[in-house]
Amino acid sequence: MPEAVNYLGAMFAQSGDHPAADMVPGQIYSLYHLGTLILAAIIIWGAPQTWDYTRQLTWPKTIAIVVLFVLAIALLGATSFHPFIYFIF
């Protein structure tokens, strides 16, 4: 029971410091993660909305969409292992 209370306390930031707690900011604030966050923000707020982009489909837009779709499928197939997300739990 004490471990369950500690676990719930950790979930709601009510427990003491964990020895590995100092490693979390180093992982979160790494250059890779900050760059990914900035790139995502630029794409989200800078790119046109999908509805606006597809209102008038031209041949170049259609070809670009198909090429990106095929590339995404190829990248999924190129990696070897795709576990179901809840399989980890």
Biopython code that builds the backbone (N, CA, C, O; Angstrom):
import numpy as np
from Bio.PDB.StructureBuilder import StructureBuilder

atoms = [
    (1, "MET", "N", (0.816, -1.198, 0.000)),
    (1, "MET", "CA", (0.000, 0.000, 0.000)),
    (1, "MET", "C", (0.866, 1.271, 0.000)),
    (1, "MET", "O", (0.524, 2.238, -0.681)),
    (2, "PRO", "N", (1.977, 1.288, 0.748)),
    (2, "PRO", "CA", (2.798, 2.506, 0.709)),
    (2, "PRO", "C", (3.327, 2.816, -0.698)),
    (2, "PRO", "O", (3.424, 3.984, -1.074)),
    (3, "GLU", "N", (3.664, 1.791, -1.470)),
    (3, "GLU", "CA", (4.135, 2.025, -2.831)),
    (3, "GLU", "C", (3.028, 2.611, -3.703)),
    (3, "GLU", "O", (3.291, 3.459, -4.556)),
    (4, "ALA", "N", (1.798, 2.165, -3.494)),
    (4, "ALA", "CA", (0.671, 2.702, -4.258)),
    (4, "ALA", "C", (0.460, 4.169, -3.925)),
    (4, "ALA", "O", (0.195, 4.975, -4.816)),
    (5, "VAL", "N", (0.572, 4.520, -2.667)),
    (5, "VAL", "CA", (0.425, 5.920, -2.252)),
    (5, "VAL", "C", (1.551, 6.756, -2.850)),
    (5, "VAL", "O", (1.310, 7.868, -3.321)),
    (6, "ASN", "N", (2.787, 6.232, -2.836)),
    (6, "ASN", "CA", (3.905, 6.952, -3.443)),
    (6, "ASN", "C", (3.691, 7.143, -4.938)),
    (6, "ASN", "O", (3.996, 8.202, -5.487)),
    (7, "TYR", "N", (3.166, 6.114, -5.591)),
    (7, "TYR", "CA", (2.918, 6.182, -7.026)),
    (7, "TYR", "C", (1.877, 7.256, -7.336)),
    (7, "TYR", "O", (2.063, 8.069, -8.242)),
    (8, "LEU", "N", (0.786, 7.252, -6.580)),
    (8, "LEU", "CA", (-0.245, 8.281, -6.789)),
    (8, "LEU", "C", (0.293, 9.666, -6.468)),
    (8, "LEU", "O", (-0.040, 10.636, -7.150)),
    (9, "GLY", "N", (1.115, 9.766, -5.443)),
    (9, "GLY", "CA", (1.723, 11.045, -5.113)),
    (9, "GLY", "C", (2.631, 11.545, -6.221)),
    (9, "GLY", "O", (2.661, 12.740, -6.514)),
    (10, "ALA", "N", (3.365, 10.639, -6.835)),
    (10, "ALA", "CA", (4.241, 11.021, -7.943)),
    (10, "ALA", "C", (3.428, 11.487, -9.149)),
    (10, "ALA", "O", (3.852, 12.383, -9.879)),
    (11, "MET", "N", (2.267, 10.881, -9.353)),
    (11, "MET", "CA", (1.419, 11.287, -10.473)),
    (11, "MET", "C", (0.911, 12.707, -10.302)),
    (11, "MET", "O", (0.705, 13.417, -11.286)),
    (12, "PHE", "N", (0.711, 13.119, -9.082)),
    (12, "PHE", "CA", (0.179, 14.449, -8.820)),
    (12, "PHE", "C", (1.210, 15.368, -8.189)),
    (12, "PHE", "O", (0.850, 16.350, -7.541)),
    (13, "ALA", "N", (2.500, 15.058, -8.372)),
    (13, "ALA", "CA", (3.621, 15.878, -7.915)),
    (13, "ALA", "C", (3.588, 16.132, -6.414)),
    (13, "ALA", "O", (3.937, 17.222, -5.961)),
    (14, "GLN", "N", (3.177, 15.148, -5.650)),
    (14, "GLN", "CA", (3.121, 15.304, -4.200)),
    (14, "GLN", "C", (4.222, 14.533, -3.479)),
    (14, "GLN", "O", (4.311, 14.575, -2.251)),
    (15, "SER", "N", (5.049, 13.840, -4.228)),
    (15, "SER", "CA", (6.077, 13.042, -3.569)),
    (15, "SER", "C", (7.398, 13.788, -3.588)),
    (15, "SER", "O", (7.532, 14.828, -4.232)),
    (16, "GLY", "N", (8.350, 13.254, -2.886)),
    (16, "GLY", "CA", (9.675, 13.852, -2.832)),
    (16, "GLY", "C", (10.415, 13.678, -4.147)),
    (16, "GLY", "O", (9.904, 13.090, -5.100)),
    (17, "ASP", "N", (11.617, 14.200, -4.173)),
    (17, "ASP", "CA", (12.412, 14.115, -5.389)),
    (17, "ASP", "C", (12.866, 12.694, -5.650)),
    (17, "ASP", "O", (13.300, 11.978, -4.747)),
    (18, "HIS", "N", (12.757, 12.318, -6.870)),
    (18, "HIS", "CA", (13.233, 11.010, -7.310)),
    (18, "HIS", "C", (14.673, 11.182, -7.792)),
    (18, "HIS", "O", (14.999, 12.233, -8.344)),
    (19, "PRO", "N", (15.540, 10.197, -7.605)),
    (19, "PRO", "CA", (16.928, 10.348, -8.037)),
    (19, "PRO", "C", (17.091, 10.674, -9.520)),
    (19, "PRO", "O", (18.044, 11.356, -9.897)),
    (20, "ALA", "N", (16.190, 10.207, -10.355)),
    (20, "ALA", "CA", (16.311, 10.456, -11.789)),
    (20, "ALA", "C", (15.601, 11.735, -12.226)),
    (20, "ALA", "O", (15.562, 12.035, -13.419)),
    (21, "ALA", "N", (15.039, 12.494, -11.283)),
    (21, "ALA", "CA", (14.274, 13.684, -11.644)),
    (21, "ALA", "C", (15.140, 14.742, -12.311)),
    (21, "ALA", "O", (14.633, 15.538, -13.101)),
    (22, "ASP", "N", (16.424, 14.769, -12.013)),
    (22, "ASP", "CA", (17.299, 15.760, -12.634)),
    (22, "ASP", "C", (17.585, 15.456, -14.095)),
    (22, "ASP", "O", (18.041, 16.332, -14.829)),
    (23, "MET", "N", (17.326, 14.234, -14.525)),
    (23, "MET", "CA", (17.580, 13.866, -15.917)),
    (23, "MET", "C", (16.449, 14.311, -16.842)),
    (23, "MET", "O", (16.661, 14.458, -18.046)),
    (24, "VAL", "N", (15.273, 14.522, -16.306)),
    (24, "VAL", "CA", (14.112, 14.851, -17.143)),
    (24, "VAL", "C", (14.301, 16.172, -17.884)),
    (24, "VAL", "O", (14.095, 16.206, -19.097)),
    (25, "PRO", "N", (14.684, 17.264, -17.214)),
    (25, "PRO", "CA", (14.882, 18.506, -17.975)),
    (25, "PRO", "C", (15.969, 18.379, -19.039)),
    (25, "PRO", "O", (15.870, 18.990, -20.103)),
    (26, "GLY", "N", (16.990, 17.600, -18.762)),
    (26, "GLY", "CA", (18.034, 17.400, -19.753)),
    (26, "GLY", "C", (17.530, 16.691, -20.995)),
    (26, "GLY", "O", (18.022, 16.941, -22.095)),
    (27, "GLN", "N", (16.567, 15.821, -20.835)),
    (27, "GLN", "CA", (15.984, 15.129, -21.981)),
    (27, "GLN", "C", (14.948, 15.996, -22.694)),
    (27, "GLN", "O", (14.906, 16.037, -23.924)),
    (28, "ILE", "N", (14.129, 16.674, -21.929)),
    (28, "ILE", "CA", (13.056, 17.477, -22.526)),
    (28, "ILE", "C", (13.621, 18.688, -23.257)),
    (28, "ILE", "O", (13.167, 19.017, -24.353)),
    (29, "TYR", "N", (14.586, 19.341, -22.672)),
    (29, "TYR", "CA", (15.119, 20.571, -23.248)),
    (29, "TYR", "C", (16.343, 20.320, -24.120)),
    (29, "TYR", "O", (17.191, 21.202, -24.256)),
    (30, "SER", "N", (16.450, 19.150, -24.704)),
    (30, "SER", "CA", (17.560, 18.876, -25.610)),
    (30, "SER", "C", (17.327, 19.635, -26.917)),
    (30, "SER", "O", (16.205, 20.037, -27.223)),
    (31, "LEU", "N", (18.392, 19.822, -27.672)),
    (31, "LEU", "CA", (18.307, 20.555, -28.926)),
    (31, "LEU", "C", (17.353, 19.870, -29.908)),
    (31, "LEU", "O", (16.622, 20.543, -30.635)),
    (32, "TYR", "N", (17.358, 18.554, -29.932)),
    (32, "TYR", "CA", (16.466, 17.808, -30.820)),
    (32, "TYR", "C", (14.998, 18.082, -30.490)),
    (32, "TYR", "O", (14.205, 18.365, -31.387)),
    (33, "HIS", "N", (14.635, 18.001, -29.214)),
    (33, "HIS", "CA", (13.237, 18.193, -28.827)),
    (33, "HIS", "C", (12.791, 19.638, -29.024)),
    (33, "HIS", "O", (11.667, 19.885, -29.460)),
    (34, "LEU", "N", (13.655, 20.584, -28.707)),
    (34, "LEU", "CA", (13.283, 21.985, -28.926)),
    (34, "LEU", "C", (13.157, 22.289, -30.416)),
    (34, "LEU", "O", (12.254, 23.020, -30.822)),
    (35, "GLY", "N", (14.051, 21.738, -31.230)),
    (35, "GLY", "CA", (13.953, 21.932, -32.677)),
    (35, "GLY", "C", (12.691, 21.328, -33.253)),
    (35, "GLY", "O", (12.051, 21.920, -34.122)),
    (36, "THR", "N", (12.329, 20.142, -32.767)),
    (36, "THR", "CA", (11.099, 19.500, -33.218)),
    (36, "THR", "C", (9.880, 20.327, -32.824)),
    (36, "THR", "O", (8.947, 20.468, -33.615)),
    (37, "LEU", "N", (9.879, 20.868, -31.622)),
    (37, "LEU", "CA", (8.772, 21.709, -31.168)),
    (37, "LEU", "C", (8.657, 22.971, -32.020)),
    (37, "LEU", "O", (7.554, 23.365, -32.399)),
    (38, "ILE", "N", (9.785, 23.603, -32.322)),
    (38, "ILE", "CA", (9.766, 24.821, -33.141)),
    (38, "ILE", "C", (9.297, 24.500, -34.557)),
    (38, "ILE", "O", (8.498, 25.243, -35.128)),
    (39, "LEU", "N", (9.787, 23.398, -35.128)),
    (39, "LEU", "CA", (9.357, 23.002, -36.467)),
    (39, "LEU", "C", (7.855, 22.712, -36.498)),
    (39, "LEU", "O", (7.168, 23.112, -37.438)),
    (40, "ALA", "N", (7.341, 22.023, -35.479)),
    (40, "ALA", "CA", (5.907, 21.738, -35.412)),
    (40, "ALA", "C", (5.095, 23.030, -35.311)),
    (40, "ALA", "O", (4.048, 23.155, -35.945)),
    (41, "ALA", "N", (5.570, 23.983, -34.522)),
    (41, "ALA", "CA", (4.860, 25.263, -34.387)),
    (41, "ALA", "C", (4.839, 26.014, -35.717)),
    (41, "ALA", "O", (3.822, 26.604, -36.082)),
    (42, "ILE", "N", (5.957, 25.995, -36.438)),
    (42, "ILE", "CA", (6.003, 26.669, -37.740)),
    (42, "ILE", "C", (5.037, 26.011, -38.715)),
    (42, "ILE", "O", (4.330, 26.699, -39.452)),
    (43, "ILE", "N", (5.005, 24.689, -38.724)),
    (43, "ILE", "CA", (4.096, 23.981, -39.633)),
    (43, "ILE", "C", (2.639, 24.244, -39.262)),
    (43, "ILE", "O", (1.806, 24.479, -40.138)),
    (44, "ILE", "N", (2.333, 24.204, -37.966)),
    (44, "ILE", "CA", (0.947, 24.376, -37.529)),
    (44, "ILE", "C", (0.436, 25.776, -37.830)),
    (44, "ILE", "O", (-0.667, 25.933, -38.353)),
    (45, "TRP", "N", (1.226, 26.794, -37.505)),
    (45, "TRP", "CA", (0.732, 28.158, -37.668)),
    (45, "TRP", "C", (1.117, 28.790, -38.999)),
    (45, "TRP", "O", (0.570, 29.831, -39.363)),
    (46, "GLY", "N", (2.044, 28.187, -39.729)),
    (46, "GLY", "CA", (2.477, 28.787, -40.978)),
    (46, "GLY", "C", (1.909, 28.133, -42.219)),
    (46, "GLY", "O", (1.754, 28.797, -43.244)),
    (47, "ALA", "N", (1.597, 26.859, -42.155)),
    (47, "ALA", "CA", (1.103, 26.145, -43.331)),
    (47, "ALA", "C", (-0.376, 26.446, -43.550)),
    (47, "ALA", "O", (-1.098, 26.774, -42.609)),
    (48, "PRO", "N", (-0.818, 26.332, -44.799)),
    (48, "PRO", "CA", (-2.254, 26.555, -45.046)),
    (48, "PRO", "C", (-3.086, 25.413, -44.459)),
    (48, "PRO", "O", (-2.614, 24.285, -44.317)),
    (49, "GLN", "N", (-4.315, 25.732, -44.130)),
    (49, "GLN", "CA", (-5.206, 24.707, -43.609)),
    (49, "GLN", "C", (-5.567, 23.734, -44.723)),
    (49, "GLN", "O", (-5.618, 24.105, -45.896)),
    (50, "THR", "N", (-5.815, 22.498, -44.346)),
    (50, "THR", "CA", (-6.099, 21.458, -45.329)),
    (50, "THR", "C", (-7.330, 21.800, -46.161)),
    (50, "THR", "O", (-7.346, 21.584, -47.372)),
    (51, "TRP", "N", (-8.347, 22.328, -45.515)),
    (51, "TRP", "CA", (-9.577, 22.674, -46.241)),
    (51, "TRP", "C", (-9.282, 23.714, -47.318)),
    (51, "TRP", "O", (-9.756, 23.596, -48.448)),
    (52, "ASP", "N", (-8.500, 24.731, -46.965)),
    (52, "ASP", "CA", (-8.161, 25.762, -47.941)),
    (52, "ASP", "C", (-7.269, 25.208, -49.053)),
    (52, "ASP", "O", (-7.400, 25.598, -50.213)),
    (53, "TYR", "N", (-6.370, 24.303, -48.695)),
    (53, "TYR", "CA", (-5.438, 23.729, -49.668)),
    (53, "TYR", "C", (-6.164, 22.853, -50.688)),
    (53, "TYR", "O", (-5.798, 22.839, -51.863)),
    (54, "THR", "N", (-7.178, 22.132, -50.250)),
    (54, "THR", "CA", (-7.854, 21.195, -51.149)),
    (54, "THR", "C", (-9.108, 21.764, -51.805)),
    (54, "THR", "O", (-9.766, 21.052, -52.563)),
    (55, "ARG", "N", (-9.454, 22.992, -51.547)),
    (55, "ARG", "CA", (-10.642, 23.575, -52.183)),
    (55, "ARG", "C", (-10.490, 23.617, -53.699)),
    (55, "ARG", "O", (-11.446, 23.371, -54.435)),
    (56, "GLN", "N", (-9.298, 23.925, -54.153)),
    (56, "GLN", "CA", (-9.044, 23.967, -55.594)),
    (56, "GLN", "C", (-7.836, 23.082, -55.888)),
    (56, "GLN", "O", (-6.692, 23.535, -55.850)),
    (57, "LEU", "N", (-8.108, 21.830, -56.179)),
    (57, "LEU", "CA", (-7.042, 20.894, -56.498)),
    (57, "LEU", "C", (-6.607, 21.067, -57.946)),
    (57, "LEU", "O", (-7.419, 21.024, -58.869)),
    (58, "THR", "N", (-5.332, 21.258, -58.115)),
    (58, "THR", "CA", (-4.753, 21.308, -59.455)),
    (58, "THR", "C", (-3.914, 20.044, -59.629)),
    (58, "THR", "O", (-3.694, 19.300, -58.673)),
    (59, "TRP", "N", (-3.448, 19.807, -60.857)),
    (59, "TRP", "CA", (-2.633, 18.612, -61.086)),
    (59, "TRP", "C", (-1.340, 18.629, -60.274)),
    (59, "TRP", "O", (-0.982, 17.585, -59.728)),
    (60, "PRO", "N", (-0.622, 19.737, -60.158)),
    (60, "PRO", "CA", (0.592, 19.722, -59.329)),
    (60, "PRO", "C", (0.299, 19.413, -57.853)),
    (60, "PRO", "O", (1.061, 18.690, -57.211)),
    (61, "LYS", "N", (-0.785, 19.950, -57.321)),
    (61, "LYS", "CA", (-1.154, 19.662, -55.931)),
    (61, "LYS", "C", (-1.512, 18.190, -55.759)),
    (61, "LYS", "O", (-1.110, 17.559, -54.782)),
    (62, "THR", "N", (-2.261, 17.650, -56.703)),
    (62, "THR", "CA", (-2.666, 16.246, -56.624)),
    (62, "THR", "C", (-1.453, 15.323, -56.696)),
    (62, "THR", "O", (-1.365, 14.349, -55.948)),
    (63, "ILE", "N", (-0.530, 15.624, -57.584)),
    (63, "ILE", "CA", (0.683, 14.812, -57.703)),
    (63, "ILE", "C", (1.506, 14.898, -56.423)),
    (63, "ILE", "O", (2.036, 13.889, -55.957)),
    (64, "ALA", "N", (1.619, 16.109, -55.845)),
    (64, "ALA", "CA", (2.376, 16.271, -54.595)),
    (64, "ALA", "C", (1.743, 15.466, -53.468)),
    (64, "ALA", "O", (2.454, 14.836, -52.685)),
    (65, "ILE", "N", (0.429, 15.478, -53.378)),
    (65, "ILE", "CA", (-0.269, 14.725, -52.333)),
    (65, "ILE", "C", (-0.032, 13.222, -52.512)),
    (65, "ILE", "O", (0.256, 12.524, -51.540)),
    (66, "VAL", "N", (-0.149, 12.725, -53.730)),
    (66, "VAL", "CA", (0.048, 11.294, -53.984)),
    (66, "VAL", "C", (1.493, 10.894, -53.694)),
    (66, "VAL", "O", (1.734, 9.844, -53.098)),
    (67, "VAL", "N", (2.451, 11.717, -54.106)),
    (67, "VAL", "CA", (3.866, 11.406, -53.854)),
    (67, "VAL", "C", (4.144, 11.368, -52.355)),
    (67, "VAL", "O", (4.830, 10.463, -51.882)),
    (68, "LEU", "N", (3.629, 12.323, -51.607)),
    (68, "LEU", "CA", (3.834, 12.332, -50.154)),
    (68, "LEU", "C", (3.168, 11.141, -49.483)),
    (68, "LEU", "O", (3.707, 10.577, -48.531)),
    (69, "PHE", "N", (1.999, 10.761, -49.978)),
    (69, "PHE", "CA", (1.316, 9.593, -49.422)),
    (69, "PHE", "C", (2.124, 8.320, -49.660)),
    (69, "PHE", "O", (2.302, 7.513, -48.748)),
    (70, "VAL", "N", (2.610, 8.144, -50.885)),
    (70, "VAL", "CA", (3.413, 6.958, -51.203)),
    (70, "VAL", "C", (4.710, 6.958, -50.396)),
    (70, "VAL", "O", (5.142, 5.906, -49.926)),
    (71, "LEU", "N", (5.331, 8.118, -50.231)),
    (71, "LEU", "CA", (6.542, 8.221, -49.418)),
    (71, "LEU", "C", (6.269, 7.840, -47.963)),
    (71, "LEU", "O", (7.076, 7.147, -47.343)),
    (72, "ALA", "N", (5.142, 8.288, -47.420)),
    (72, "ALA", "CA", (4.789, 7.940, -46.040)),
    (72, "ALA", "C", (4.568, 6.439, -45.895)),
    (72, "ALA", "O", (5.012, 5.845, -44.912)),
    (73, "ILE", "N", (3.895, 5.822, -46.849)),
    (73, "ILE", "CA", (3.677, 4.373, -46.799)),
    (73, "ILE", "C", (5.010, 3.630, -46.929)),
    (73, "ILE", "O", (5.229, 2.628, -46.248)),
    (74, "ALA", "N", (5.900, 4.115, -47.797)),
    (74, "ALA", "CA", (7.208, 3.482, -47.967)),
    (74, "ALA", "C", (8.034, 3.585, -46.682)),
    (74, "ALA", "O", (8.721, 2.634, -46.311)),
    (75, "LEU", "N", (7.971, 4.721, -46.011)),
    (75, "LEU", "CA", (8.706, 4.873, -44.755)),
    (75, "LEU", "C", (8.147, 3.963, -43.673)),
    (75, "LEU", "O", (8.901, 3.442, -42.852)),
    (76, "LEU", "N", (6.846, 3.768, -43.663)),
    (76, "LEU", "CA", (6.260, 2.840, -42.695)),
    (76, "LEU", "C", (6.710, 1.410, -42.967)),
    (76, "LEU", "O", (6.977, 0.646, -42.039)),
    (77, "GLY", "N", (6.789, 1.060, -44.228)),
    (77, "GLY", "CA", (7.210, -0.285, -44.578)),
    (77, "GLY", "C", (8.702, -0.519, -44.414)),
    (77, "GLY", "O", (9.135, -1.662, -44.269)),
    (78, "ALA", "N", (9.498, 0.550, -44.433)),
    (78, "ALA", "CA", (10.954, 0.417, -44.348)),
    (78, "ALA", "C", (11.427, 0.072, -42.942)),
    (78, "ALA", "O", (12.466, -0.567, -42.773)),
    (79, "THR", "N", (10.674, 0.488, -41.945)),
    (79, "THR", "CA", (11.064, 0.153, -40.578)),
    (79, "THR", "C", (10.571, -1.243, -40.256)),
    (79, "THR", "O", (9.610, -1.733, -40.850)),
    (80, "SER", "N", (11.239, -1.871, -39.311)),
    (80, "SER", "CA", (10.997, -3.297, -39.121)),
    (80, "SER", "C", (9.908, -3.642, -38.113)),
    (80, "SER", "O", (9.297, -4.705, -38.225)),
    (81, "PHE", "N", (9.646, -2.790, -37.143)),
    (81, "PHE", "CA", (8.766, -3.199, -36.054)),
    (81, "PHE", "C", (7.813, -2.071, -35.698)),
    (81, "PHE", "O", (8.252, -0.970, -35.365)),
    (82, "HIS", "N", (6.524, -2.332, -35.765)),
    (82, "HIS", "CA", (5.495, -1.354, -35.413)),
    (82, "HIS", "C", (4.544, -1.983, -34.396)),
    (82, "HIS", "O", (3.511, -2.528, -34.785)),
    (83, "PRO", "N", (4.864, -1.920, -33.113)),
    (83, "PRO", "CA", (3.958, -2.529, -32.141)),
    (83, "PRO", "C", (2.703, -1.692, -31.965)),
    (83, "PRO", "O", (2.710, -0.476, -32.158)),
    (84, "PHE", "N", (1.655, -2.353, -31.605)),
    (84, "PHE", "CA", (0.427, -1.645, -31.256)),
    (84, "PHE", "C", (0.709, -0.802, -30.020)),
    (84, "PHE", "O", (1.363, -1.277, -29.092)),
    (85, "ILE", "N", (0.234, 0.426, -29.989)),
    (85, "ILE", "CA", (0.614, 1.378, -28.944)),
    (85, "ILE", "C", (0.297, 0.845, -27.540)),
    (85, "ILE", "O", (1.071, 1.074, -26.611)),
    (86, "TYR", "N", (-0.810, 0.151, -27.375)),
    (86, "TYR", "CA", (-1.169, -0.325, -26.047)),
    (86, "TYR", "C", (-0.499, -1.646, -25.685)),
    (86, "TYR", "O", (-0.647, -2.142, -24.568)),
    (87, "PHE", "N", (0.238, -2.207, -26.634)),
    (87, "PHE", "CA", (0.981, -3.420, -26.345)),
    (87, "PHE", "C", (2.067, -3.159, -25.309)),
    (87, "PHE", "O", (2.442, -4.059, -24.557)),
    (88, "ILE", "N", (2.574, -1.926, -25.268)),
    (88, "ILE", "CA", (3.626, -1.563, -24.315)),
    (88, "ILE", "C", (3.105, -1.634, -22.879)),
    (88, "ILE", "O", (3.844, -1.996, -21.964)),
    (89, "PHE", "N", (1.848, -1.292, -22.688)),
    (89, "PHE", "CA", (1.287, -1.263, -21.341)),
    (89, "PHE", "C", (0.828, -2.645, -20.977)),
    (89, "PHE", "O", (0.319, -2.856, -19.876)),
]
sb = StructureBuilder()
sb.init_structure("model")
sb.init_model(0)
sb.init_chain("A")
sb.init_seg("    ")
for serial, (resi, resn, name, xyz) in enumerate(atoms, 1):
    if name == "N":
        sb.init_residue(resn, " ", resi, " ")
    sb.init_atom(name, np.array(xyz, "f"), 0.0, 1.0, " ", f" {name:<3s}", serial, name[0])
structure = sb.get_structure()
